[in-house]
């Protein structure tokens, strides 16, 4: 079984759950919309400063931002199931 978690899909989910568009997020972060879109597509990684601002805007902690949701199986669990 493959783990479907990725930071970019997490970012999209957090943004859409809050009801923000990419344009709104870019404006709040004081960056271009294309730059923000690149974070969601995985073409670019946000700087530490941007990650800190993202956490504030989205109202999440590090574990919510970087780790899969609890209902998503971890890679470790998937590896155990495969053996």
TISEVEX-945430 format. One record per residue: residue in three letters; x, y, z of N, C-alpha, C in turn. Coordinates in Angstrom, 2 decimals, padded with zeros to 5 digits. Layout:
// TISEVEX-945430
(pt "ala", (X, Y, Z), (X, Y, Z), (X, Y, Z))
...
***
This chain:
// TISEVEX-945430
(pt "unk", (000.84, -001.17, 000.00), (000.00, 000.00, 000.00), (000.89, 001.24, 000.00))
(pt "unk", (000.59, 002.20, -000.83), (001.41, 003.40, -000.98), (000.85, 004.53, -000.13))
(pt "unk", (001.74, 005.29, 000.50), (001.36, 006.42, 001.31), (001.08, 007.60, 000.39))
(pt "unk", (-000.12, 008.21, 000.49), (-000.49, 009.29, -000.42), (-000.15, 010.67, 000.12))
(pt "unk", (000.48, 010.75, 001.28), (000.81, 012.03, 001.88), (001.97, 012.70, 001.15))
(pt "unk", (001.85, 013.98, 000.93), (002.97, 014.79, 000.46), (002.76, 016.20, 001.00))
(pt "unk", (003.84, 016.91, 001.29), (003.71, 018.27, 001.81), (002.90, 019.19, 000.90))
(pt "unk", (003.03, 019.02, -000.41), (002.29, 019.92, -001.30), (000.79, 019.66, -001.25))
(pt "unk", (000.37, 018.40, -001.16), (-001.07, 018.13, -001.05), (-001.59, 018.61, 000.30))
(pt "unk", (-000.75, 018.54, 001.32), (-001.13, 019.05, 002.63), (-001.34, 020.55, 002.58))
(pt "unk", (-000.45, 021.27, 001.90), (-000.57, 022.71, 001.77), (-001.86, 023.09, 001.04))
(pt "unk", (-002.17, 022.39, -000.01), (-003.41, 022.65, -000.76), (-004.62, 022.42, 000.14))
(pt "unk", (-004.61, 021.32, 000.88), (-005.74, 021.00, 001.76), (-005.90, 022.04, 002.85))
(pt "unk", (-004.82, 022.43, 003.48), (-004.91, 023.44, 004.54), (-005.43, 024.77, 003.99))
(pt "unk", (-004.95, 025.16, 002.82), (-005.40, 026.41, 002.20), (-006.88, 026.36, 001.87))
(pt "unk", (-007.30, 025.30, 001.21), (-008.71, 025.21, 000.79), (-009.64, 025.03, 001.99))
(pt "unk", (-009.18, 024.34, 003.02), (-010.00, 024.20, 004.23), (-010.26, 025.54, 004.88))
(pt "unk", (-009.32, 026.46, 004.76), (-009.48, 027.82, 005.31), (-010.23, 028.74, 004.35))
(pt "unk", (-010.46, 028.28, 003.12), (-011.20, 029.06, 002.15), (-010.39, 030.11, 001.41))
(pt "unk", (-009.08, 029.96, 001.41), (-008.21, 030.90, 000.71), (-007.94, 030.46, -000.72))
(pt "unk", (-007.79, 031.44, -001.60), (-007.33, 031.16, -002.96), (-005.80, 031.29, -002.96))
(pt "unk", (-005.18, 030.85, -004.03), (-003.74, 031.03, -004.16), (-003.39, 032.51, -004.18))
(pt "unk", (-004.20, 033.30, -004.84), (-003.97, 034.75, -004.91), (-004.02, 035.37, -003.51))
(pt "unk", (-004.98, 034.99, -002.70), (-005.08, 035.52, -001.34), (-003.87, 035.11, -000.50))
(pt "unk", (-003.46, 033.87, -000.63), (-002.30, 033.40, 000.12), (-001.05, 034.18, -000.29))
(pt "unk", (-000.88, 034.37, -001.58), (000.28, 035.10, -002.07), (000.28, 036.53, -001.53))
(pt "unk", (-000.88, 037.16, -001.53), (-000.98, 038.53, -001.02), (-000.62, 038.58, 000.46))
(pt "unk", (-001.12, 037.64, 001.25), (-000.82, 037.59, 002.68), (000.66, 037.34, 002.95))
(pt "unk", (001.29, 036.55, 002.08), (002.71, 036.23, 002.23), (003.62, 037.28, 001.58))
(pt "unk", (003.00, 038.22, 000.86), (003.74, 039.28, 000.15), (004.70, 038.70, -000.90))
(pt "unk", (004.16, 037.73, -001.65), (004.90, 037.11, -002.75), (003.99, 037.07, -003.97))
(pt "unk", (004.54, 036.73, -005.11), (003.74, 036.59, -006.33), (002.92, 035.31, -006.26))
(pt "unk", (001.75, 035.34, -006.95), (000.89, 034.15, -006.96), (001.61, 032.98, -007.60))
(pt "unk", (002.40, 033.25, -008.63), (003.13, 032.17, -009.31), (004.12, 031.50, -008.36))
(pt "unk", (004.74, 032.28, -007.49), (005.67, 031.71, -006.51), (004.92, 030.79, -005.56))
(pt "unk", (003.77, 031.27, -005.07), (002.96, 030.43, -004.18), (002.51, 029.15, -004.90))
(pt "unk", (002.06, 029.30, -006.13), (001.62, 028.13, -006.90), (002.74, 027.12, -007.04))
(pt "unk", (003.97, 027.60, -007.17), (005.12, 026.70, -007.26), (005.32, 025.89, -005.98))
(pt "unk", (004.96, 026.44, -004.83), (005.03, 025.68, -003.58), (004.04, 024.52, -003.63))
(pt "unk", (002.84, 024.79, -004.14), (001.81, 023.75, -004.18), (002.09, 022.68, -005.22))
(pt "unk", (002.77, 023.05, -006.28), (003.09, 022.04, -007.31), (004.36, 021.27, -006.99))
(pt "unk", (005.12, 021.79, -006.01), (006.36, 021.14, -005.65), (007.54, 021.60, -006.47))
(pt "unk", (007.32, 022.58, -007.33), (008.41, 023.10, -008.16), (009.44, 023.86, -007.33))
(pt "unk", (008.96, 024.53, -006.28), (009.83, 025.26, -005.36), (009.45, 024.91, -003.94))
(pt "unk", (010.42, 025.02, -003.04), (010.16, 024.84, -001.62), (010.17, 026.21, -000.95))
(pt "unk", (009.23, 026.44, -000.03), (009.21, 027.74, 000.66), (010.39, 027.88, 001.61))
(pt "unk", (010.84, 029.10, 001.80), (011.90, 029.37, 002.76), (011.36, 029.18, 004.18))
(pt "unk", (012.26, 029.12, 005.14), (011.84, 028.98, 006.53), (010.93, 030.14, 006.94))
(pt "unk", (011.25, 031.34, 006.50), (010.42, 032.51, 006.82), (009.00, 032.35, 006.28))
(pt "unk", (008.88, 031.84, 005.08), (007.57, 031.63, 004.47), (006.82, 030.52, 005.22))
(pt "unk", (007.51, 029.47, 005.60), (006.87, 028.38, 006.36), (006.31, 028.92, 007.67))
(pt "unk", (007.07, 029.76, 008.35), (006.60, 030.35, 009.61), (005.34, 031.18, 009.37))
(pt "unk", (005.34, 031.97, 008.30), (004.17, 032.78, 007.97), (002.98, 031.90, 007.58))
(pt "unk", (003.24, 030.84, 006.82), (002.18, 029.90, 006.44), (001.51, 029.31, 007.68))
(pt "unk", (002.32, 028.92, 008.65), (001.78, 028.35, 009.88), (000.87, 029.35, 010.59))
(pt "unk", (001.28, 030.61, 010.62), (000.48, 031.65, 011.26), (-000.83, 031.87, 010.51))
(pt "unk", (-000.73, 032.01, 009.20), (-001.92, 032.27, 008.38), (-002.91, 031.12, 008.45))
(pt "unk", (-002.39, 029.89, 008.38), (-003.25, 028.71, 008.37), (-003.62, 028.24, 009.77))
(pt "unk", (-002.98, 028.81, 010.77), (-003.31, 028.46, 012.16), (-002.98, 027.03, 012.52))
(pt "unk", (-001.80, 026.58, 012.10), (-001.41, 025.19, 012.37), (-000.06, 025.14, 013.07))
(pt "unk", (000.19, 024.03, 013.73), (001.48, 023.79, 014.37), (002.37, 023.00, 013.41))
(pt "unk", (003.63, 022.82, 013.80), (004.57, 022.11, 012.94), (004.08, 020.70, 012.60))
(pt "unk", (003.56, 019.99, 013.60), (003.14, 018.62, 013.32), (001.97, 018.58, 012.35))
(pt "unk", (001.05, 019.50, 012.46), (-000.08, 019.54, 011.53), (000.37, 019.94, 010.13))
(pt "unk", (001.39, 020.79, 010.08), (001.87, 021.29, 008.79), (002.74, 020.27, 008.06))
(pt "unk", (003.60, 019.58, 008.79), (004.58, 018.71, 008.15), (004.26, 017.22, 008.19))
(pt "unk", (003.42, 016.78, 009.10), (003.15, 015.36, 009.24), (001.80, 014.99, 008.64))
(pt "unk", (001.64, 013.75, 008.21), (000.34, 013.32, 007.69), (-000.72, 013.38, 008.78))
(pt "unk", (-001.98, 013.50, 008.37), (-003.07, 013.43, 009.33), (-003.06, 012.08, 010.01))
(pt "unk", (-003.63, 012.02, 011.20), (-003.61, 010.77, 011.96), (-004.33, 009.64, 011.25))
(pt "unk", (-005.31, 009.96, 010.40), (-006.02, 008.91, 009.68), (-005.26, 008.41, 008.46))
(pt "unk", (-004.14, 009.05, 008.13), (-003.28, 008.59, 007.04), (-002.22, 007.68, 007.63))
(pt "unk", (-002.06, 006.50, 007.06), (-001.07, 005.57, 007.58), (000.33, 006.10, 007.35))
(pt "unk", (001.21, 005.88, 008.30), (002.59, 006.33, 008.17), (003.37, 005.39, 007.27))
(pt "unk", (004.49, 005.86, 006.80), (005.35, 005.04, 005.94), (005.84, 003.83, 006.72))
(pt "unk", (006.13, 004.01, 008.01), (006.58, 002.90, 008.84), (005.53, 001.79, 008.89))
(pt "unk", (004.27, 002.18, 009.08), (003.20, 001.19, 009.13), (003.11, 000.48, 007.79))
(pt "unk", (003.21, 001.24, 006.69), (003.14, 000.63, 005.37), (004.27, -000.35, 005.15))
(pt "unk", (005.46, -000.03, 005.62), (006.60, -000.93, 005.48), (006.37, -002.21, 006.27))
(pt "unk", (005.81, -002.11, 007.46), (005.53, -003.29, 008.27), (004.50, -004.19, 007.58))
(pt "unk", (003.49, -003.57, 006.96), (002.47, -004.34, 006.28), (003.03, -005.07, 005.05))
(pt "unk", (004.03, -004.49, 004.44), (004.60, -005.06, 003.22), (005.48, -006.27, 003.49))
(pt "unk", (005.95, -006.41, 004.75), (006.85, -007.53, 005.04), (006.11, -008.73, 005.56))
***
